[in-house]
């Protein structure tokens, strides 16, 4: 086990041989909390952790995608909860209320062109490279933005689903979110709304008056309710998916948490399982997490700044 330690921030030069061979992507720091550059000693700690890992289990959260310009919920000063009193839609609210679905889809319709255009940042590309090298055994992301898929990751589970897919709650028919966007446009040819702010998971801020006349299509096959293929707050991840991820964790010899405070139990349970198996756990996240008191290593840095400095042999 690697002893947890807190190291001073600094900007001393990192030795060139640590650089990872992935394309450098300029980060978008609008929704990234301020933090010091990684100290060389911190880089060495993470390098030791990764070098000792043969079958690495990685769990990512919203903090890995903030450098792609996507806001998260909990980051100090820049997350949704810090910027507004708005909260994400609850599963029961979406299922039971036609007006809630209208509001959700209107906001999502306006936000979709920008949200779907976001691209992977350096951290996503590094993890894809680790997979290709055989270092990364399995990746579990709590994000619904498809950025790991865009980066080329294949040994991966989208724990909370993906906004790029839509399905019918009645018949289960699945379609792409881009196809639904065209359907929205056909149903609402003259409807326009200007966003009042950006929120995570692909929606924007709109007033009730703005969404009042927005038309929401039903399933073309059965007339049922269309829902994004994501786990809303208040819903649960399927038992089959949870069991599958536990199996991948059982095959692993270490765990890295990148960009997540692990406040949501659906992801936190796997860290508890790793702790029970006595696997070494490293955490890379700006700000405190639920794992800090039992993680082997905790580093307070940007994922896209530190991960490229690590060599995966």
C-alpha positions as CSV (number, residue, x, y, z in Angstrom):
1,X,0.0,0.0,0.0
2,X,1.2,3.5,-0.7
3,X,1.0,5.9,2.2
4,X,-1.5,8.8,1.7
5,X,0.4,12.1,1.9
6,X,-0.3,15.7,1.2
7,X,2.5,17.5,-0.7
8,X,3.1,21.2,-1.2
9,X,2.1,22.7,-4.5
10,X,4.9,23.8,-6.8
11,X,5.9,24.4,-10.4
12,X,9.3,22.8,-10.6
13,X,10.0,21.3,-14.1
14,X,9.1,17.7,-14.7
15,X,11.7,15.5,-16.3
16,X,10.9,15.0,-20.0
17,X,10.9,11.2,-19.9
18,X,7.6,11.3,-18.0
19,X,5.6,12.8,-20.9
20,X,2.9,10.5,-22.3
21,X,2.7,9.9,-26.1
22,X,-0.8,11.2,-26.6
23,X,-1.8,14.4,-28.6
24,X,-1.9,17.5,-26.4
25,X,-5.4,19.1,-26.2
26,X,-5.7,22.6,-24.9
27,X,-8.0,22.5,-21.9
28,X,-11.1,24.6,-21.4
29,X,-10.8,25.8,-17.8
30,X,-14.0,27.7,-17.5
31,X,-15.5,25.1,-15.2
32,X,-12.3,23.8,-13.5
33,X,-11.6,24.9,-9.9
34,X,-8.3,26.6,-9.4
35,X,-5.5,24.4,-8.2
36,X,-1.7,24.4,-8.1
37,X,0.3,22.5,-10.8
38,X,1.3,19.0,-9.7
39,X,4.5,18.9,-7.6
40,X,7.2,16.6,-9.0
41,X,7.0,14.5,-5.9
42,X,3.3,14.0,-6.5
43,X,4.0,12.9,-10.1
44,X,6.5,10.4,-8.7
45,X,4.0,9.0,-6.3
46,X,1.4,8.5,-9.0
47,X,4.1,7.0,-11.3
48,X,5.0,4.5,-8.6
49,X,1.3,3.6,-8.2
50,X,0.7,3.1,-11.9
51,X,3.9,1.2,-12.4
52,X,3.0,-1.2,-9.7
53,X,-0.5,-1.9,-11.2
54,X,-0.8,-4.7,-13.7
55,X,-4.6,-4.7,-14.1
56,X,-5.8,-1.2,-13.3
57,X,-9.5,-0.5,-12.6
58,X,-10.3,3.2,-13.3
59,X,-13.4,5.1,-12.3
60,X,-14.0,8.6,-13.7
61,X,-16.4,11.3,-12.8
62,X,-17.4,14.8,-14.0
63,X,-14.1,16.2,-13.0
64,X,-12.4,14.5,-16.0
65,X,-14.7,16.2,-18.4
66,X,-14.7,19.8,-17.0
67,X,-11.5,20.4,-19.0
68,X,-13.6,19.7,-22.1
69,X,-15.8,22.6,-21.2
70,X,-18.6,20.6,-19.5
71,X,-19.6,21.9,-16.1
72,X,-20.1,19.5,-13.1
73,X,-22.4,19.7,-10.1
74,X,-20.2,20.0,-7.1
75,X,-17.0,21.8,-7.9
76,X,-16.3,24.7,-5.5
77,X,-17.1,28.0,-7.1
78,X,-17.8,26.7,-10.7
79,X,-20.1,23.7,-10.3
80,X,-23.9,24.0,-10.9
81,X,-24.7,23.9,-7.2
82,X,-22.3,26.8,-6.6
83,X,-23.6,28.9,-9.6
84,X,-27.4,28.4,-9.1
85,X,-30.1,26.9,-7.0
86,X,-31.2,24.6,-9.8
87,X,-31.1,20.9,-9.3
88,X,-31.1,18.0,-11.9
89,X,-34.4,16.4,-12.7
90,X,-35.5,13.4,-10.6
91,X,-36.5,10.1,-12.2
92,X,-40.0,10.0,-10.7
93,X,-40.6,13.6,-11.8
94,X,-39.7,12.8,-15.4
95,X,-41.8,9.7,-15.5
96,X,-44.9,11.1,-13.8
97,X,-45.1,14.7,-15.1
98,X,-45.7,15.7,-18.8
99,X,-44.8,19.3,-18.0
100,X,-41.5,18.1,-16.4
101,X,-40.7,16.2,-19.5
102,X,-41.5,19.1,-21.7
103,X,-39.2,21.4,-19.6
104,X,-36.4,18.8,-19.7
105,X,-36.6,18.2,-23.4
106,X,-36.9,21.9,-24.3
107,X,-33.8,22.6,-22.3
108,X,-32.0,19.6,-23.7
109,X,-33.0,20.6,-27.3
110,X,-31.4,24.0,-26.9
111,X,-28.3,22.6,-25.2
112,X,-27.7,19.6,-27.4
113,X,-25.8,21.2,-30.4
114,X,-23.1,22.5,-28.0
115,X,-23.1,19.5,-25.6
116,X,-22.8,16.9,-28.4
117,X,-19.9,18.9,-29.9
118,X,-17.6,18.6,-26.9
119,X,-14.5,16.6,-27.5
120,X,-12.2,14.4,-25.3
121,X,-9.4,16.1,-23.5
122,X,-5.9,14.9,-22.8
123,X,-7.0,12.8,-19.8
124,X,-9.5,10.8,-21.9
125,X,-6.8,10.2,-24.5
126,X,-4.3,9.0,-21.8
127,X,-6.7,6.5,-20.5
128,X,-7.4,5.2,-24.0
129,X,-3.6,4.8,-24.4
130,X,-3.3,2.9,-21.2
131,X,-6.0,0.5,-22.4
132,X,-4.1,0.0,-25.6
133,X,-0.9,-0.8,-23.7
134,X,-2.7,-3.3,-21.5
135,X,-2.3,-1.3,-18.3
136,X,-5.9,-0.4,-17.9
137,X,-8.0,-3.5,-17.3
138,X,-11.4,-1.8,-17.1
139,X,-12.8,1.7,-17.1
140,X,-16.1,2.7,-15.5
141,X,-17.3,6.2,-16.1
142,X,-20.1,7.9,-14.1
143,X,-20.4,10.5,-17.0
144,X,-23.0,10.5,-19.6
145,X,-21.2,12.6,-22.2
146,X,-19.7,9.9,-24.4
147,X,-16.2,11.5,-24.3
148,X,-14.5,8.2,-23.4
149,X,-16.2,6.6,-26.4
150,X,-15.1,9.5,-28.6
151,X,-11.6,9.0,-27.3
152,X,-11.7,5.4,-28.5
153,X,-12.0,3.5,-25.1
154,X,-13.5,0.1,-25.5
155,X,-13.0,-1.8,-22.2
156,X,-15.5,0.5,-20.6
157,X,-18.9,0.6,-18.8
158,X,-21.0,3.7,-18.8
159,X,-22.4,3.3,-15.3
160,X,-25.1,5.9,-15.6
161,X,-25.8,5.5,-19.4
162,X,-25.2,8.0,-22.1
163,X,-27.2,11.0,-23.4
164,X,-26.4,10.1,-27.0
165,X,-29.0,7.3,-26.8
166,X,-32.8,7.6,-26.2
167,X,-35.3,4.8,-25.5
168,X,-39.0,4.3,-25.1
169,X,-40.1,3.5,-21.5
170,X,-43.0,1.4,-22.9
171,X,-41.6,-0.8,-25.7
172,X,-37.8,-0.2,-25.2
173,X,-37.2,0.9,-28.7
174,X,-33.9,2.8,-28.9
175,X,-32.8,5.6,-31.2
176,X,-30.0,8.1,-31.4
177,X,-30.2,11.5,-29.7
178,X,-29.2,13.1,-33.0
179,X,-32.1,11.5,-34.7
180,X,-34.4,12.8,-32.0
181,X,-33.0,16.3,-32.5
182,X,-34.2,16.2,-36.1
183,X,-37.6,15.1,-34.9
184,X,-37.7,18.0,-32.4
185,X,-36.8,20.5,-35.2
186,X,-39.6,19.1,-37.4
187,X,-42.2,19.4,-34.6
188,X,-41.0,22.9,-33.5
189,X,-40.1,24.7,-36.8
190,X,-40.7,28.2,-35.4
191,X,-39.8,27.7,-31.7
192,X,-36.7,29.5,-30.5
193,X,-35.3,30.1,-27.1
194,X,-32.1,31.7,-25.9
195,X,-30.3,29.9,-23.1
196,X,-29.8,31.7,-19.8
197,X,-27.0,29.5,-18.6
198,X,-25.3,26.1,-19.1
199,X,-25.9,23.1,-16.9
200,X,-24.3,19.6,-16.8
201,X,-25.6,16.7,-18.8
202,X,-26.6,18.6,-21.9
203,X,-29.3,21.0,-20.8
204,X,-29.5,24.8,-20.4
205,X,-31.5,27.2,-18.2
206,X,-34.8,28.3,-19.7
207,X,-37.9,30.0,-18.1
208,X,-41.3,28.3,-17.9
209,X,-42.6,30.8,-20.4
210,X,-40.0,29.8,-22.9
211,X,-40.8,26.1,-22.8
212,X,-44.6,26.5,-22.7
213,X,-45.2,25.9,-26.4
214,X,-42.4,23.3,-27.0
215,X,-43.7,20.1,-28.6
216,X,-42.3,16.7,-27.4
217,X,-42.7,13.7,-29.6
218,X,-43.8,10.3,-28.5
219,X,-42.3,6.9,-29.5
220,X,-42.9,6.4,-33.2
221,X,-43.5,2.7,-32.6
222,X,-45.9,2.6,-29.7
223,X,-46.6,6.2,-28.6
224,X,-44.8,5.8,-25.3
225,X,-42.6,8.2,-23.4
226,X,-39.1,8.9,-24.7
227,X,-36.3,9.1,-22.1
228,X,-32.6,9.6,-22.5
229,X,-30.7,6.4,-21.8
230,X,-29.3,7.7,-18.5
231,X,-29.8,7.1,-14.8
232,X,-31.5,10.1,-13.4
233,X,-31.2,11.1,-9.8
234,X,-33.4,9.0,-7.7
235,X,-33.2,6.0,-10.1
236,X,-30.9,3.0,-9.7
237,X,-28.3,1.3,-11.8
238,X,-29.5,-2.2,-13.0
239,X,-28.3,-5.2,-11.0
240,X,-26.9,-6.8,-14.1
241,X,-24.6,-3.7,-14.7
242,X,-23.6,-3.5,-11.1
243,X,-22.7,-7.3,-11.0
244,X,-20.7,-6.9,-14.2
245,X,-18.6,-4.0,-12.8
246,X,-18.0,-6.0,-9.6
247,X,-16.7,-8.8,-11.7
248,X,-14.3,-6.5,-13.6
249,X,-13.1,-5.1,-10.2
250,X,-12.5,-8.6,-8.9
251,X,-10.1,-9.2,-11.8
252,X,-8.2,-6.0,-11.0
253,X,-5.3,-5.4,-8.7
254,X,-5.6,-1.6,-8.1
255,X,-8.1,1.2,-8.5
256,X,-7.7,4.8,-9.7
257,X,-10.5,7.3,-9.2
258,X,-10.1,10.3,-11.5
259,X,-12.2,13.5,-11.4
260,X,-14.9,12.3,-8.9
261,X,-15.7,13.2,-5.3
262,X,-17.6,9.9,-5.2
263,X,-20.6,11.5,-3.4
264,X,-23.0,9.3,-5.3
265,X,-23.4,5.8,-3.9
266,X,-23.7,4.1,-7.3
267,X,-20.0,4.7,-7.8
268,X,-18.9,4.8,-4.2
269,X,-19.9,1.2,-3.7
270,X,-17.1,0.0,-5.9
271,X,-14.5,2.0,-3.9
272,X,-15.9,0.3,-0.8
273,X,-15.5,-3.1,-2.5
274,X,-11.9,-2.3,-3.5
275,X,-11.2,-1.3,0.1
276,X,-12.7,-4.6,1.3
277,X,-10.5,-6.5,-1.1
278,X,-7.5,-4.4,0.2
279,X,-6.7,-3.1,-3.2
280,X,-4.5,0.0,-3.3
281,X,-6.6,3.1,-4.3
282,X,-5.4,6.3,-5.8
283,X,-7.6,9.4,-6.0
284,X,-6.9,12.3,-8.4
285,X,-9.5,15.0,-7.9
286,X,-9.6,18.7,-7.1
287,X,-11.2,19.0,-3.7
288,X,-12.2,16.5,-1.0
289,X,-13.7,13.1,-1.7
290,X,-15.4,10.3,0.3
291,X,-12.3,8.2,-0.2
292,X,-9.8,10.5,1.3
293,X,-9.7,8.8,4.7
294,X,-8.9,5.4,3.2
295,X,-7.2,6.0,-0.1
296,X,-3.6,4.9,-0.5
297,X,-2.8,8.1,-2.4
298,X,-4.7,11.4,-2.8
299,X,-3.6,14.1,-5.3
300,X,-5.3,17.4,-5.8
301,X,-4.6,18.1,-9.5
302,X,-6.3,18.4,-12.8
303,X,-6.6,15.1,-14.5
304,X,-5.5,16.5,-17.9
305,X,-2.4,18.0,-16.3
306,X,-1.1,15.1,-14.2
307,X,-2.0,12.0,-16.2
308,X,0.0,12.8,-19.3
309,X,3.1,12.9,-17.1
310,X,2.7,9.3,-16.2
311,X,4.4,6.5,-18.2
312,X,2.3,3.3,-18.5
313,X,4.7,0.4,-19.3
